[in-house]
Amino acid sequence: MSRTGWSMVVAGALVTISIGLAAGRHYVLGPDFDGSGAGGIWHVTLVATGELAPQENAVTVGLVPDFRNQHVLDERFASRDLQAPRARRDKDPRPRADETFRRNPGGKQSFRLEYSFHVRKGLREPTPAMAELTAEMDGAPSGSATLQASQRIESTSADVRDRAESLVREAFDDGKSDDAAIVFGMYNFVSKIPTEPARTVPVSARACLRDRLGDSGGKARLLVALCRSRGIPARLISGVVRAEGQDQSLHYWAEAWVNQQWLPMCPTRHHFGTNLTGYLVMHIGDDEIVHCKTPPEIGLIVHAPPRRENPVAEDSALHRFWQYLSLTGLSRVERKLVQFLLLLPLAALIVSFVRTVIGVPTFGTFSPALLGLAFLNLNQLHWGLCIFVFVVLVGWGMRHSLERFHLLQVPRTSALLTLIVILLIAIVVAASHAHTAATHYISLFPLVILTHLVERFWTVEAEDGTVSSFKTLIGTMVVAATVSLSLAPDSVSQWMFRYPETLGIVLASQFALGRYTGYRLTELYRFGDLLEEDHTLSTAPSDKALVTRNGVAAHAAEPATAERPEKEETP
C-alpha cells in the first residue's frame, strides 16, 4: 500500500476511535459527561397573595441570584391588582436589584402577583456578571451577619447553646475537633428530627429544638443557629427542589463556612457536603422574598427537567475511570489553560490548510497560530495586530542595528529580546499617560514569538529580499486574523472542552492534509498563463490533421511517390 493509502487508513482509524471514545464516555457518565449535572432549563413561577396595609403603596420582590452555575433568563412580572415592573430579558443592562410592584391609584388592598423566570442549570461557563456575583456572595463572610442571632435564628438562647456544646463534646469524645467534624455532628443531629409539612407561619430554630419537630425551614434555622452559637458562620438558603413536584412551597437548607468555602447541608433531604444538583437557589438569608408589612402567602409552580440516571452505576470501576479523566473536575485556572491547549491544534490545522491548499506564506506554523489565539477577543484584534506589526518592524530595525556588532546568535537573540521588552514597557507607559489600557492588547504577547518573528523577518529579507519578507509578514497577519475569527466563538471552545476527543479528528485531518500534492490556489493564479498555454499545446491537432482539413492542400503531407493525376489534353 502506498504512503497515501496508509495515511488515509490511519486517519480513518483516528476518526473511528475518537467517535467511539466520545460515545463510550457519554454512555458511562450519562447526563453528567460534560459536568453539567443534567440541570437543563427550569421554569419557575412564584405566586404571592396578600393584603397591603392602608398606607402601604408597594410590594417588593427579591430577584433570584444569577450566580454559580444557574443563569436566570426571561424574568417576567404580572399582576391584575398592582402595577407590574418591566420584564427583564437576558443581557438586560439594568443592574439586578429588587423589583417593585406599585399599588394602582384607588386600587384595592388585596393583591396577587406573579414572578416567573427561566433558569439554565449547569452552565459550564458563567458570564462575567455571574462570576462577579459568585465571588461576592460565596466569598469569605465579613461582618456579623452570618454570626449574630435573629428573630427566628436564636443562636444565643440557652437551650441552643447547651445543645451545641453537647454536640461539640461528642465530637471531641470521638477524637474530632475540627470545624468540619463539629458541623457534621450538628447536621446529623438535626437531620434525625422528624419533618412535618411546611407551615404557613415560619418555624423558629428554638421551637424546632423544643418540639423535636419542624418543617424544612425550622430544621435549617436550627442548624444555622447551632453553627453560629459555636462561632461558625452559617446562613439560610431558600429555593426549590426538583424532586418536590410542580406545586410546592419554598424549601430551606443551610450553608456553613468550613475550610474556606460554603458547605451546603440539607437536613430535610439528608444531603451534606456535596453540590446540591437538584436544588435551585432563590434567596440567601432569613428575610422574606416578597416584602410587605403583612407577609403574604407564597406558592411555587416548578417545571424542572426530570433527572436522568446514569446507565452505569456511579460506584463501578468504569464510571470512576472516566470520572477521573474528566476535565470538569479541574479548577477555573486549569480549565482556562486546558481550553487554550485544546484550541492550539485547531489553530495549527487552520494554518496548515491556508499554507498547503491556499499557499499563503507565513513565518512558520505555530507563530500565526499562537498569535491568532492571543487575540480571541475580537474587540482587541485590530489594535492588537497593529501593535504587533509595529513591534516587529521596530524589532527589525533593532536587528539591523545589532548586525554591525557581529554578535553570536544566542547573545544576539537575548539582546534582541531585551530591546523588545524595553519597547513594550515604553508602549505600556505611553498608553497609560494617554488613558488607554494597552495591557488589553499586549498582555498575551509571547515575547519568544516576537523575538523569533524578528529573526525570521531578517532571515527572509537576507535570502529572498525585502519584498518577500513583507509579503510573508502580511500573510502571517492575515492567517492570524483568520485563526482569531474562526476560534473566537464561545461555542468552539465549549465544544472542544466538552468533547476533547475531537483532537483525534483534528489529527486525522492533519494526516489527510499531509498527503495533499495538488496545486495551491495561489499557484493556479500565478501560473495561470502557463497552464493555459500547456493546455493549448496538449489539445492542438497534428500537422496532418490540419492539412487534411484544408481542402486545397489535402495531399500536401502525402509521400512524394504518390501518383499525381494526369493533365487533361487540350484538343
ChimeraX attribute file (.defattr): number of C-alpha atoms within 10 A of each C-alpha:
attribute: neighborCount
match mode: 1-to-1
recipient: residues
	/A:1	6
	/A:2	7
	/A:3	9
	/A:4	14
	/A:5	12
	/A:6	12
	/A:7	19
	/A:8	18
	/A:9	14
	/A:10	16
	/A:11	21
	/A:12	18
	/A:13	14
	/A:14	22
	/A:15	20
	/A:16	14
	/A:17	15
	/A:18	21
	/A:19	16
	/A:20	13
	/A:21	17
	/A:22	16
	/A:23	13
	/A:24	13
	/A:25	22
	/A:26	18
	/A:27	15
	/A:28	22
	/A:29	23
	/A:30	18
	/A:31	18
	/A:32	19
	/A:33	22
	/A:34	21
	/A:35	18
	/A:36	16
	/A:37	20
	/A:38	21
	/A:39	26
	/A:40	16
	/A:41	18
	/A:42	19
	/A:43	17
	/A:44	20
	/A:45	19
	/A:46	21
	/A:47	19
	/A:48	20
	/A:49	15
	/A:50	17
	/A:51	18
	/A:52	19
	/A:53	13
	/A:54	8
	/A:55	7
	/A:56	13
	/A:57	17
	/A:58	18
	/A:59	23
	/A:60	15
	/A:61	22
	/A:62	18
	/A:63	18
	/A:64	22
	/A:65	20
	/A:66	22
	/A:67	23
	/A:68	22
	/A:69	22
	/A:70	24
	/A:71	20
	/A:72	22
	/A:73	20
	/A:74	15
	/A:75	19
	/A:76	17
	/A:77	21
	/A:78	18
	/A:79	16
	/A:80	11
	/A:81	17
	/A:82	23
	/A:83	18
	/A:84	21
	/A:85	14
	/A:86	13
	/A:87	15
	/A:88	17
	/A:89	14
	/A:90	10
	/A:91	9
	/A:92	11
	/A:93	8
	/A:94	8
	/A:95	7
	/A:96	14
	/A:97	11
	/A:98	13
	/A:99	18
	/A:100	20
	/A:101	20
	/A:102	17
	/A:103	19
	/A:104	15
	/A:105	9
	/A:106	6
	/A:107	12
	/A:108	13
	/A:109	17
	/A:110	12
	/A:111	18
	/A:112	16
	/A:113	23
	/A:114	20
	/A:115	21
	/A:116	20
	/A:117	21
	/A:118	19
	/A:119	23
	/A:120	16
	/A:121	23
	/A:122	21
	/A:123	19
	/A:124	17
	/A:125	13
	/A:126	17
	/A:127	15
	/A:128	10
	/A:129	14
	/A:130	19
	/A:131	16
	/A:132	14
	/A:133	16
	/A:134	17
	/A:135	13
	/A:136	12
	/A:137	15
	/A:138	15
	/A:139	13
	/A:140	12
	/A:141	18
	/A:142	9
	/A:143	7
	/A:144	9
	/A:145	13
	/A:146	21
	/A:147	21
	/A:148	17
	/A:149	17
	/A:150	13
	/A:151	9
	/A:152	18
	/A:153	26
	/A:154	24
	/A:155	28
	/A:156	17
	/A:157	14
	/A:158	12
	/A:159	14
	/A:160	23
	/A:161	19
	/A:162	14
	/A:163	16
	/A:164	24
	/A:165	15
	/A:166	12
	/A:167	20
	/A:168	22
	/A:169	15
	/A:170	15
	/A:171	20
	/A:172	14
	/A:173	10
	/A:174	10
	/A:175	10
	/A:176	14
	/A:177	14
	/A:178	13
	/A:179	19
	/A:180	15
	/A:181	17
	/A:182	22
	/A:183	27
	/A:184	16
	/A:185	17
	/A:186	22
	/A:187	25
	/A:188	16
	/A:189	14
	/A:190	27
	/A:191	21
	/A:192	14
	/A:193	18
	/A:194	14
	/A:195	20
	/A:196	12
	/A:197	9
	/A:198	17
	/A:199	13
	/A:200	11
	/A:201	8
	/A:202	14
	/A:203	22
	/A:204	23
	/A:205	26
	/A:206	22
	/A:207	16
	/A:208	22
	/A:209	19
	/A:210	12
	/A:211	10
	/A:212	14
	/A:213	18
	/A:214	28
	/A:215	22
	/A:216	26
	/A:217	26
	/A:218	29
	/A:219	33
	/A:220	32
	/A:221	32
	/A:222	31
	/A:223	33
	/A:224	31
	/A:225	34
	/A:226	28
	/A:227	28
	/A:228	25
	/A:229	24
	/A:230	18
	/A:231	14
	/A:232	18
	/A:233	23
	/A:234	28
	/A:235	26
	/A:236	25
	/A:237	24
	/A:238	24
	/A:239	17
	/A:240	23
	/A:241	22
	/A:242	18
	/A:243	11
	/A:244	13
	/A:245	13
	/A:246	16
	/A:247	11
	/A:248	16
	/A:249	22
	/A:250	19
	/A:251	22
	/A:252	26
	/A:253	27
	/A:254	27
	/A:255	23
	/A:256	25
	/A:257	22
	/A:258	18
	/A:259	10
	/A:260	11
	/A:261	13
	/A:262	20
	/A:263	18
	/A:264	22
	/A:265	28
	/A:266	24
	/A:267	25
	/A:268	23
	/A:269	12
	/A:270	12
	/A:271	15
	/A:272	19
	/A:273	15
	/A:274	10
	/A:275	12
	/A:276	15
	/A:277	16
	/A:278	18
	/A:279	17
	/A:280	24
	/A:281	20
	/A:282	17
	/A:283	19
	/A:284	20
	/A:285	14
	/A:286	17
	/A:287	11
	/A:288	15
	/A:289	23
	/A:290	23
	/A:291	16
	/A:292	18
	/A:293	12
	/A:294	10
	/A:295	17
	/A:296	21
	/A:297	15
	/A:298	18
	/A:299	16
	/A:300	21
	/A:301	17
	/A:302	21
	/A:303	16
	/A:304	24
	/A:305	14
	/A:306	12
	/A:307	15
	/A:308	12
	/A:309	13
	/A:310	16
	/A:311	13
	/A:312	14
	/A:313	13
	/A:314	14
	/A:315	8
	/A:316	10
	/A:317	11
	/A:318	15
	/A:319	19
	/A:320	15
	/A:321	12
	/A:322	16
	/A:323	19
	/A:324	11
	/A:325	9
	/A:326	18
	/A:327	20
	/A:328	18
	/A:329	12
	/A:330	11
	/A:331	10
	/A:332	11
	/A:333	8
	/A:334	12
	/A:335	15
	/A:336	14
	/A:337	11
	/A:338	18
	/A:339	18
	/A:340	17
	/A:341	13
	/A:342	18
	/A:343	21
	/A:344	19
	/A:345	17
	/A:346	22
	/A:347	25
	/A:348	21
	/A:349	21
	/A:350	22
	/A:351	26
	/A:352	22
	/A:353	16
	/A:354	19
	/A:355	20
	/A:356	19
	/A:357	17
	/A:358	15
	/A:359	17
	/A:360	21
	/A:361	21
	/A:362	23
	/A:363	21
	/A:364	16
	/A:365	18
	/A:366	19
	/A:367	22
	/A:368	29
	/A:369	27
	/A:370	22
	/A:371	26
	/A:372	30
	/A:373	22
	/A:374	23
	/A:375	27
	/A:376	19
	/A:377	17
	/A:378	14
	/A:379	11
	/A:380	15
	/A:381	19
	/A:382	13
	/A:383	16
	/A:384	24
	/A:385	21
	/A:386	13
	/A:387	17
	/A:388	18
	/A:389	16
	/A:390	12
	/A:391	19
	/A:392	21
	/A:393	17
	/A:394	16
	/A:395	24
	/A:396	20
	/A:397	13
	/A:398	16
	/A:399	21
	/A:400	12
	/A:401	10
	/A:402	15
	/A:403	10
	/A:404	8
	/A:405	9
	/A:406	8
	/A:407	12
	/A:408	8
	/A:409	9
	/A:410	9
	/A:411	10
	/A:412	17
	/A:413	19
	/A:414	12
	/A:415	17
	/A:416	22
	/A:417	20
	/A:418	14
	/A:419	17
	/A:420	21
	/A:421	15
	/A:422	12
	/A:423	15
	/A:424	20
	/A:425	12
	/A:426	12
	/A:427	16
	/A:428	19
	/A:429	15
	/A:430	13
	/A:431	14
	/A:432	13
	/A:433	9
	/A:434	10
	/A:435	9
	/A:436	12
	/A:437	13
	/A:438	20
	/A:439	15
	/A:440	14
	/A:441	22
	/A:442	21
	/A:443	12
	/A:444	14
	/A:445	17
	/A:446	13
	/A:447	15
	/A:448	12
	/A:449	16
	/A:450	22
	/A:451	25
	/A:452	18
	/A:453	22
	/A:454	25
	/A:455	20
	/A:456	18
	/A:457	23
	/A:458	19
	/A:459	13
	/A:460	17
	/A:461	16
	/A:462	12
	/A:463	10
	/A:464	10
	/A:465	12
	/A:466	14
	/A:467	11
	/A:468	16
	/A:469	22
	/A:470	15
	/A:471	14
	/A:472	21
	/A:473	22
	/A:474	17
	/A:475	20
	/A:476	25
	/A:477	22
	/A:478	18
	/A:479	27
	/A:480	28
	/A:481	22
	/A:482	19
	/A:483	28
	/A:484	24
	/A:485	17
	/A:486	15
	/A:487	21
	/A:488	17
	/A:489	13
	/A:490	10
	/A:491	10
	/A:492	15
	/A:493	19
	/A:494	15
	/A:495	14
	/A:496	19
	/A:497	23
	/A:498	18
	/A:499	20
	/A:500	20
	/A:501	20
	/A:502	21
	/A:503	18
	/A:504	20
	/A:505	20
	/A:506	19
	/A:507	18
	/A:508	23
	/A:509	18
	/A:510	20
	/A:511	20
	/A:512	18
	/A:513	17
	/A:514	14
	/A:515	13
	/A:516	12
	/A:517	9
	/A:518	8
	/A:519	12
	/A:520	17
	/A:521	15
	/A:522	14
	/A:523	12
	/A:524	14
	/A:525	10
	/A:526	11
	/A:527	10
	/A:528	12
	/A:529	11
	/A:530	11
	/A:531	13
	/A:532	11
	/A:533	10
	/A:534	11
	/A:535	11
	/A:536	11
	/A:537	10
	/A:538	9
	/A:539	8
	/A:540	10
	/A:541	10
	/A:542	8
	/A:543	10
	/A:544	13
	/A:545	12
	/A:546	14
	/A:547	16
	/A:548	14
	/A:549	11
	/A:550	11
	/A:551	9
	/A:552	9
	/A:553	11
	/A:554	14
	/A:555	14
	/A:556	12
	/A:557	13
	/A:558	10
	/A:559	8
	/A:560	9
	/A:561	6
	/A:562	8
	/A:563	7
	/A:564	7
	/A:565	6
	/A:566	6
	/A:567	6
	/A:568	6
	/A:569	5
	/A:570	4
	/A:571	3
